[in-house]
Amino acid sequence: MDKLEACFQLAQGNLSEKDVRDLPVSFIRSQDGLAIYDEEKGGNGLILTAWQGWKVFSPKVFREVIDYGSAVINNTIEEPSKSLKMRRMKLNLAEKDVVDQELSVSDIRDLENRDCANPMKKLVYYAQKLGLDENSLSWKEITKEELSLAARFKESIEHHVSFTPSLLLKLNEIMWIAQKTYELADGLGIIDQKFSGFEKDNRYGDKDYPAYQIGYDLANKTRRNLGLNNGPISNLRDLCRKLGVIYICMDLPKEIAGLTLASGSIRCITTNCVGDNQNEWVRRITIAHELGHLLWDPDEKLRNVKVDDYSDTEIQQETPSQEKDFVEQRARAFAVELLLPTRSGDVPRCDSDDKKLLSRYLREIMEKYGISLTSAFYHLKNQNFISGSFRSIDSINPEPTAEWKGKESFDVDYFPIENVPPQRRGFFSYCVARATKERLITSKSGANYLQCDEKTFLEQIEAILEIGNPND
């Protein structure tokens, strides 16, 4: 089958996704056109595989390519400039706020001017920075949901930290990574969405049965739903994958511990790479806390984006019922009970007041269940597994063991390409590498997604697949 015949197959519009993946044709697109890609001639546009083109364009576009040699892909004369400008303005970002080493104010004005013909490299970069799909630029207008979500990003972070354009752009990047991960993982057939048994629960307690007790109940229900035993959960990142939740680790302002993002079918948890989360046991509590929101909070509580600081995620008092934010009280209780299931009957108690014995007991609990010192102490104290005050215990090493560090951080800390940012490592990089190997996307797209050069990406693609394999 030659390229023209393959394009004809796409124009028919009746191929299965599996059949599309095997078609021997690639396309090159510009700001307003699409054509069959000739490897000998090359070109400066965006190169798409048959699968990438099929995901975006309708059969009539491929028919036009056959009939005329190229197809016009602008949905309207104002695209893509209109969608780019509307997204930026809805985010309340000035032109200077999105300027960086790749984009000048002049570049941005050209990209948002319908009369300017812009290079695809600039368009792709700007679209991704604003959280928009680069492949469907011009063809697809920005939706009301995308504009609404942009506004809610800004609203969510203003309540927790001082608003900065940089933080808002990071939220957009998180959204883009989550969307692209879902797209690739779905195409590869490796994404699950096991939300059965996780109907949203709007109970946040009362004076007779407070929110933290409901949090404990939901943690145990989660373990039952997932078929987990009463032992430690060995890897929270893998648990997220099994739930169809995208997990991302990213450098964020130090006040933020983590956030959840829910939009359409996308479920995403992001933890801060800096601050207390550098301790893997603290990070596990953060992930579990965000899972408590994502799995059980009604949509009106999540409001698409839920941002938590460290005081939200870790128990820091002996009377959890004193917490007045019942949403956070429940999520905090959920997190500690999910990691340390005191209701299971398998967690030992410590009846001794001896400082050394109590300290040894706490360290053993921390090492077995992968939980931070603060969370372990107050959870056990609140459940009457130990007595005494936090100040009464001997000094305890709060650092995780090498085994726990490896379980939770290996695919980020030992990533084979050093300049790939942490948010683009892990499961996302695995999906990118595998999608490239299976010809869902081009190697140029793969390198672009990981923000590295194509040569290095291809040299390290096997190492990326090995380190990120979810089945290992």
N, C-alpha and C positions, 0 to 999 in steps of 0.2 A: 504494500500500500504506500503510495507516495503522499507528499504533503497535501497536495490539492484534493486528493481523494479523502484524506483524513479530515480536512476542513469541510468537505461535502458531508461527511458523516455527522459532524457537529451541526451543520445546517439542517439536517433532517429532524433533529430535536427529539429523537427517541432512543438515545443511547443510555445505558446504565452507567452509574459512576465508575464501576469496575472497567467497563469497556473504554470509557474516556481516558482512563489512566494509561492505557496501552497505545493510544494513538501517537504515531510518529510525526508530530507537528508541534512547532512552537510559534508564538506570535510576538510581535513587537508593537508596543503602543506608545503613542505620543500624547500630548495634551488633548488632542481631539480626534485621533485616528488609530486604527488597528489594521495590521497587515501580517501576512505570514513572514516569519523570521528566516532569513537566509544567513546561515552561519558564515559563509564565505564573504558576504558583503558586510556583515556586522551591523552596527548602528548604535546610536546613543540613547535610544528609548528604553522603556521598561520591558524586559523579556519575560514572557509568561508561558508556562507549559499549557498543554491542551486542557488539563484539569483546572488550572488557574483561570483560563479564559472561559471555560464552561461554567465555572462557579459564578461568574459575573455577568456575562453577556448572553443575550437571547439568540436563538437560532437565526433570526433575520440578519444579525450582524455578520455571522459567518457566511450567510448567503451573499451579502453585499461584498464581502472580501473576495469570494469566488467570481462574482460578476464584474467587479470593477478593480480588483487588485488591492483595494483597501476599503475600509468602512469608516464612516463618520460616527463617532460614539458620543458626541455631546448631546445630553438629554435636552438641554436648552442652550441658547446662545450665551447665557450668563454663566454656564458651568465650565470649569470647576471653581472659578473665582468667587461666585456667590456663596457656595457652601463653606469655603475656607474663611471668608470674611465673617459670615454669620456665626460660625463656630467661635472664632476668636472674640467677637463682640459679645456673644452670650456668656462667655467666660469672664467678661469684663476686663480683658487684657488689652493694654495699649500696644501699639506697634513696637515700642521700645522694650516691652516686657518679653517679647519672643525673639529678640535679637540675640544671636550667639555667634560662634566662630563660623558657622555655616550660612547664617542668614543676616543680612543687613536690612535696615529700614527700607532701602531702595528695592531689595529683593522682595520684601513682603508686599510692598505697594504694587510691584509687577505681578506677583502671584495672585493678588486680589483684584487685578484689573482685567476685565474680560477682553480687552483689546490687545493684551500682551500674549505673545507665544513664549511659553516658559520651558526650560529644559526639564525633562522628567525627573532628573536627580533632585532638583530643588523642590518640585511638586511632591515627590514621594517623601522627602525629608519633612517638609512642612505639614503634610497630611498626618504623618505618624506623630509628629510633635503635638498636634491638636487632637489626637486620638481618633482619627478617621482612617478608614480603609483605603490604602493607596491604590489598590488594583481597580477599584470601582469609581475612582475620581472621574468626573465629567459625565459618566453614564448614570450615576445614582445621585440624586439630590439628597442633601442632609434632611433627616426626618425630624418630626416634632419631638419624638422620644430622645433623639440624640441631643437636640437643643435643650430639652428639659433636664436631661441628666447633667449636662454641662453646668446649668444653673445650680443644681443640687450639690454638685461637687463643691462649689464655692460656699454655699450655705453650711455644709457639714463641717468644713475645717475652720470656719470663722468662730465657731463656738468653743474650740479647743486650743488653738494656737493663733498667734498673730498671723493674719493672712499675708502670704507672699505669692507673687506670680510663679516663683520657682516651685513651690509646693503644689500649686494648682496644675502646673504642667506635669509634675510627677504623677498626680492622680490620673491625668489623661494618658500618660504612658502605661500606667497599671491597667487601665481599661483596654488600651490597644493590645497589650500583651495577653490579657485574659481572652479577648475576642479571637486573637490569632491562634492561641493555644487550643481553644475549643474547635476552631475551624480545621486545624491540622490534625488534632487528635480524633475528631469525628471522621475525617477523611481516611485516617489510618485504621479506624475501627478499634481504638484503644481507650475511648472515654466511656466511663460509666456514669449514670446518674441514679444512684440508688437512694432515692428519697422516699421510697415506700416505707410507711410506718413513722414518718416524720411530719405528720400533719401539724401545722402551726398551733401553738398553745398560748392562749391569751391569759392564762392564770398567773398573776403576780403576787398572790398571797393575801392574807388578812391577819388579824391579830391572833387567830387560833391556829393558823397554818401559814407561817410567813414565807416570803419569796425564796429564801435560801433552801427551805425544805423542798419546795417544788423543784429547785435547781438540782438537788440531790436525786430526786425522783427521776428527772429527765436524763440525768447522767447514767443512771442504772438502766433506764429504758433504752438509751442509745446503745449501751453495751449489748443488751439483749437483741435489739434490732440488727446489729452488725455481727452477731454470733461470736462476740468476744468472751473469753473466759474471765476469771477474776484476777488474772495476773497483770503485769505491766503491759502497757501499749508500747511496743518496741520502736515505732516510728510514726510520728504525727504527720509527716509529709505524705507517707504512703497511705495513711488513713484518709487524708484529704482526697487523694487520687481515687480511692475506692468509692468515695462518695460523689465523685464527679466535681469536686471543688478544686479550682486552680489555686495553688499556693505560690506566692511570690515573696522573696526577701529583698528589701530595698533600703537604701540609705534615706532616712526621713529625719525631720527635726526631732531633737532628743526628747521632746515632751510626748511624742506619739509612740505607743507600744505597738498598736496594730489597727487594722481596719478591715471591714467587710464591705464587699461590693456585690449587689444583686441587681441585675438588669436583664429582663427577659429570661433566657435559659442559662445565663452566665451567673455562676457563683464563684466568688474569688475572695481569698483571704491573703492579706499582705501583712508581714511583720517587719518591724524596723531592724535593720542590720546593726545599728549602733545603739549605744546606751546599754541598759540592763539586759536586753535581748542577746547581747554577745555571749551571755551565759546560756547554753542550750537548754538547761532546765527551766530558766525563766521564759525562754522562747516557747517551750512546750506549753507552759501555762497560758501564754498569750494566744497561741494557736487554738488551744482547747477553749479558751474564753470566746474567741471569735466564732468557733464552731457552735458554741451555745447560742449565740445570736443568730447565726445563719440557718441552723437546723430548726430552731424552735420559735424565734420571735416572729410575730405577725409582720406583714410587709409594712404596715404603718409605723411600726417601731424601728424597722431598719431604715426606712426612707431612702432606699437604694444604696446609700453610703453611710456606714456607721464607723465613727472614729473613736478609739479608746486611748487614754493615756495610761501610764503605769499604775496609777492609783486605782484605776478601774479594774485592772486585770489580776492583781495579786491581793490576797487577803492580808490585811494589815491590822486587824483588831480581833479581840476575843469574843465580841458579841456581834455577829453578822447581822442580827435583826435591827441594829442601830443605823445601818445604811439606809438612807431615805430614798435613794434612786433604786426602785425595786427592779427595774430592768437590769441594772448592773449587778445588784445583789444576787439575782437569780443566775446570771451568766457566770459570775465569780464562783458561786457555789457549784454550778455545773462543772466548771473547769477542774476544780480540785478533786471533786468526787469522781470525775471521769478518769483522771490520772491515778488517784489514790482511793480505790473503792472501799471505804470503811464499812459500808453496809453489807459487804460480801461475806463477812465472817472469816476471811482469810488474812486480814491485816492483824498482826500481833499487837498487843498492848504493852505499855511499860508502866508498871505500878511503883517503880522506884523513884524517890526524890533525889537520889545521888546524881550529882552533876555529871560525873564521868559516864555513868551508865546511861543516863538520859541522852547525853551528847552522842554516845556510841550508837544508841538505838535510832536517833534521828538520822545520823549519817547512813546507817544501813537502810533505812526507809528511802532516803533520797537516792541512794545508789540502785536499789531494787526497782523503784517505780519511776525514776527519772523525773523528779519533782524538786523545785527549789526549796531552800531552807525555810524561807518565810512562809511559803504556802503550806509546806509540810507541817511546820510547827503549829500554826493557827488552825489548820483543818483538824489535826489530831487533838489539839486542845479543845476546840469547840465540840468535838465528838466524844470528849472525856476519855481519850486513849492515853493521855498524859496529864500531869498536873504541873504547877509551877508557872513562872512567868518567863517570857522570852529572855529577859535580862539574867535570869538565874542559871541559864545553861552555860557550859564551857564554850570556848571558842571552837567553832566547827568550820571546817574547810567548805566553802560554798561552791567550789568549782566542780563541774561534772567530771566523771571519769573519761578516759580516752575512748572507751567503748561507746559511751553516750555521745561524745563529740562526733565520732565517726558515723553513728547512726543518723544523726540529725543534720550534719554539716558537710559530709564527705563530698557530695556532688557539687557543692558551691566552693568549698575551701580548696579542693584539688582539681578545679576545672582546668583543662589543658591549655586554654587560650587566656592568658593573663589579663588582657585589656578588655575582655567581655565583662560588662557590668553585672553585679550580682543578680539583679532582677531579670536578666536574660539567660541565666544559667539554670540548672535544675531541670525540671520536667519540660519547660518550654524549649530549652536547647535540644533535649532529646527528640521532641516532636519535630523540630526544625531539621535536625540531622537525618532522622528517619524519613521524613517527607522528601528530602533531597535525594536520598538513596533510592527511594521508590518512585522517583520522578513525578511526584505531586507538584513540586515547586522546582524552580531552577536553582543552581548553585549560587547564582548572583543574588537571588531572593534570600537564600539561606544566609549568606554572608551579611547581607543588609539587615536581616532580622537580628543577628547576633552582634552587629556593629563591629565587624572585623573585616579584613581583606579576604577576597575569594580564595587566594592561594593557600593562606593559612587555614581557612575553614576546611578546604578539601583535604589538606594534609592531616588535620586532626579529627576528621569526621568519625573515624572508627573509635577513637578514644572518647569522643563525646557520647557516642552510642553506648559504649561499655560502662562509662561512669554514671550515665543517667538511666540505664535500663531499669524500669520499674519492676521487672520480674526477678532481679537479682537480690 
